[in-house]
Amino acid sequence: MPPRAGFKTPEQGAATQVYVAARRNLDGVSGYYFEDCNPVTPDGPHMQDVALAERLWAVSEELTGDYLS
């Protein structure tokens, strides 16, 4: 089934993760955000919200804790 207008196929959606994981020239690169196989600077006030990032981390730990222990 083709994706809905404006949505990526599963292959397109996975392309950036596969690219970053497989590129030897990115070994040791950390802290960058990639979109469509390119590093980008996230835009918007929510992207620099430290309190929100800490909350997201805490909730993620809570939700995955049983699986990671």
C-alpha positions in Angstrom: 0.0 0.0 0.0 1.5 3.4 -0.9 2.0 5.9 1.9 -0.5 8.7 2.4 0.4 12.0 0.9 3.2 13.7 2.8 4.3 10.5 4.6 7.5 8.5 3.9 7.6 4.8 3.0 9.2 2.6 5.7 12.3 2.5 3.6 12.5 6.3 3.4 11.7 6.5 7.1 14.6 4.2 8.0 17.1 5.7 5.5 18.7 8.3 7.8 19.2 5.8 10.7 20.7 3.3 8.3 22.9 6.0 6.8 24.2 7.2 10.2 24.8 3.7 11.4 26.7 2.5 8.3 28.9 5.5 7.5 32.4 5.0 8.8 33.2 8.7 8.5 30.6 9.2 11.2 32.4 6.9 13.8 32.6 8.9 17.0 30.2 11.6 15.9 27.8 12.3 18.7 25.2 14.9 19.6 24.1 15.8 16.0 20.6 15.6 14.7 20.2 14.1 11.2 17.3 14.6 8.9 17.1 13.1 5.4 20.7 11.8 5.7 22.0 15.3 6.6 23.1 16.9 9.8 20.7 19.8 10.7 20.3 22.3 13.5 17.0 21.7 15.1 14.7 24.7 14.9 12.0 25.9 17.3 11.8 26.8 21.0 10.9 23.3 22.0 14.3 22.0 20.6 16.2 24.0 23.2 14.0 23.4 26.2 16.2 21.8 28.8 13.4 21.2 31.3 11.4 19.4 28.6 14.4 17.3 27.6 14.9 16.2 31.2 11.3 15.3 31.6 11.3 13.3 28.4 14.4 11.4 29.6 12.8 10.7 33.0 9.6 9.4 31.4 11.6 7.3 28.9 13.6 5.7 31.8 10.3 5.0 33.6 8.7 3.4 30.6 11.7 1.3 29.6 13.1 0.5 33.0 11.6 -3.0 33.2 13.1 -3.9 29.8 16.6 -2.6 30.5 17.1 -4.1 33.9 
